[in-house]
Amino acid sequence: MKLEQSFEVSAPLERVWDALIDVERVAPCLPGAAATGRNEDGSYNGEFKVKIGPTSAAYSGKLHMESVDEKAHQATMQAAGTDKRGQGGAKATIESSVEKVDAGTTKVNVSTDYHITGRLARFGRGGMIEEISNRLLREFATRLQAML
């Protein structure tokens, strides 16, 4: 499934960009997410907990920056994890870009292509995952704004 989302932050473009490509700094802005370590290959270990409807999942996995285009302010990340209870997994390609709205406002665009298996997969059909994703992104934007 693919989700296209965007939000605005009251901060200059360069400040927003620097925060977004700093995984350890930005991870706490996403509810349920934590960067738990950096590997020698530049990838990051992390955890993500989410509740969808009557069920929840806790994933453990890796994230790596596939590409970072400093000039265009675009980044692509790959994330993959498995449910800690062995009941499925998730993979995602996350493409982010930022653009200047005015001197003090930056628009962040996020495109996420994801695939979920296991217990949470059945919630994708009813739009529940999209609803939760939109809520998480709103909270992410609020926390990013507060951090900046």
C-alpha positions in Angstrom: 0.0 0.0 0.0 1.1 3.5 -0.6 0.4 6.7 1.5 1.1 10.2 0.3 1.1 12.8 3.1 2.4 16.3 3.8 2.5 18.9 6.6 4.1 22.3 7.3 6.5 23.2 10.0 7.3 26.7 11.2 11.1 26.5 10.8 13.6 27.3 8.0 14.1 24.6 5.4 17.7 23.8 6.3 16.8 23.3 10.0 13.9 20.9 9.1 16.1 19.1 6.5 18.9 18.6 9.0 16.5 17.2 11.6 14.8 14.8 9.1 18.0 13.1 8.0 19.3 12.7 11.5 17.6 9.3 12.4 18.5 9.3 16.0 17.3 12.8 16.6 14.0 12.5 14.6 13.0 9.0 15.7 11.5 10.1 19.0 9.1 12.4 17.1 7.3 9.4 15.7 5.0 8.0 18.4 6.0 4.4 19.3 9.4 4.6 17.5 12.9 4.5 19.0 16.3 4.3 17.4 18.2 1.8 19.6 21.6 1.9 18.0 23.7 2.6 14.9 25.5 -0.2 13.0 28.9 0.0 11.4 27.3 -0.1 7.9 25.4 3.1 8.7 22.1 1.4 9.3 20.1 1.9 12.5 18.4 -0.6 14.8 15.1 0.4 16.0 11.7 -0.5 17.5 8.2 0.5 16.6 5.0 -0.1 18.6 1.6 0.5 17.2 -2.0 -0.2 18.1 -4.6 -0.7 15.4 -8.1 -1.3 16.4 -8.2 -4.1 19.0 -4.7 -5.3 18.4 -1.2 -4.0 18.8 2.2 -5.0 17.5 5.8 -4.3 18.5 8.4 -4.5 15.7 12.1 -4.7 16.0 14.2 -4.1 12.9 16.5 -1.9 10.8 16.4 1.3 8.9 18.9 2.6 6.5 19.2 5.7 4.4 19.2 4.5 0.8 19.8 7.9 -0.7 20.2 11.5 0.5 20.1 14.2 -2.1 21.3 17.3 -0.2 20.8 19.7 -3.2 17.2 18.6 -3.9 16.4 18.0 -0.2 15.1 14.5 -0.9 15.9 11.3 1.1 14.8 7.7 0.7 14.9 5.3 3.6 14.3 1.5 3.8 12.9 0.0 6.9 12.1 -3.6 7.7 11.1 -5.3 10.9 9.6 -8.4 12.4 6.9 -8.6 15.1 8.6 -9.4 18.4 6.0 -12.1 19.0 6.8 -13.7 15.6 3.4 -12.8 14.2 4.3 -11.0 11.0 6.5 -8.3 9.7 6.6 -5.0 7.9 8.7 -3.4 5.2 8.6 0.2 4.0 10.2 2.5 1.6 9.9 6.1 2.9 10.6 9.0 0.5 10.8 12.4 2.1 11.3 15.8 0.6 11.2 19.4 2.0 10.3 22.6 0.2 10.4 26.2 1.3 7.0 27.8 1.7 8.4 31.1 2.9 11.3 32.3 5.1 10.0 30.6 8.2 7.9 27.8 7.0 8.8 24.5 5.4 6.5 21.9 3.7 7.5 18.3 4.4 6.2 15.7 1.8 6.3 12.0 2.8 5.5 9.1 0.5 5.4 5.7 2.2 5.2 2.4 0.3 4.6 -0.4 2.8 3.8 -4.0 3.1 2.6 -5.6 6.3 2.1 -9.3 7.0 0.6 -11.1 10.0 -2.1 -9.9 12.4 -2.0 -6.2 11.4 -2.4 -7.0 7.7 -6.1 -7.6 8.0 -6.7 -4.0 9.1 -5.3 -2.6 5.8 -8.5 -3.3 3.9 -10.8 -1.2 6.0 -8.7 2.0 5.8 -7.7 1.6 9.5 -4.0 1.6 8.7 -4.3 4.8 6.7 -6.3 6.4 9.6 -3.7 5.5 12.1 -0.9 6.6 9.8 -2.5 10.0 9.4 -2.8 10.3 13.2 0.8 9.3 13.7 2.0 11.8 11.1 0.0 14.6 12.7 1.6 13.7 16.0 5.0 13.5 14.3 4.6 17.0 12.9 3.6 18.4 16.3 6.6 16.8 18.0 9.0 17.8 15.2 7.7 21.4 15.5 8.3 21.3 19.3 11.8 19.9 18.8 12.8 22.6 16.3 
